[in-house]
Amino acid sequence: MICELSDVSKVAYLFEGWQETLITSCLQNVMGKIYVSDLESPKSAMAYVGCFAFYAGVPDKELVRNKPNGFVIMTPQNKEWEACIEVCFPTAKKVTRYAIKKDTKFDQAYLRSLIKNLPDGYELKEIDGEIYDMCLPDPVTRDFVSSFESKEKYLEIGRGMVILKSGRIVAGASSYTRYREGIEIEVDTVEQERRKGLATIACAALILRCLEEGLYPSWDAQNMHSVHLAEKLGYEFDHEYTAYEVSAEERTH
């Protein structure tokens, strides 16, 4: 039986050395949950936040099969977990993601210069209560805020910047998740407004906003375009890793 683990210290050692801030969010009890199949002496664990599930310890088919509802990006700790996921979800889409180093020293003057490239007719704004509500209807902007349990929680611990055109959000960068020391950045632009540098401007503004508070703006890339954007902002590529995209409808039985 799969259960939520309240005493997450029992499994912290399983995730040791895994530099992933979404896992940190769960282990710090900031947001997300830890699931196990043995509450007393767990040897396997799944850290789950947003749509990401991270599997650590001894591969456990029960833990994988009982996936959270909806679309899930499953991230295995090693080859053994990869094999376990492939057995449980043979039609899952195997993808390569790109980890970015977590110790970036940002050139703040350069970031401020990027913000000056905001085109005429566009407005840069921080995500407040009104902007939060504007994010929800559009799938492009919903992930800026949707991982947080409530509007109040986002406004308390989330951070985000958006670009408006004619009163509509056309681009933005926000905290997909939050951990004590920083955030994990989510960035997107509506299709018709891409290739105008808007994502770069929003990210630069968000990074500066984080640095003002002593928060680290962590970055993980879905594709090489995201890697290149990160590098433009001062980040450095670290390594590739494997993940599995499992659809909301996919079942093991």
Buried (B, 14 or more C-beta within 10 A) or exposed (E): EBEEBEEBEBBBEBBEEEEBBBBBBBBBEBBBBBBBBBEEEBBBBBBBBBBBBBBBBEBBBEBBBBBBEEEBBBBBBEEEBBEBBBEBBEEBEEEEBBBBBBEBEBEBEEBEEBBEEBEEEBEBBEBEEEBBEBBEEEEBBEBBBBBBEEBEBBBEBBBBBBBBBEEEBBBBBBBBBBBEBBBBBBBBBBEEBBEBBBBBBBBBBBBBBBBEEEBBBBBBBEEEEBBEBBBBBBBEBBEEBBBBBBEEEBEEE
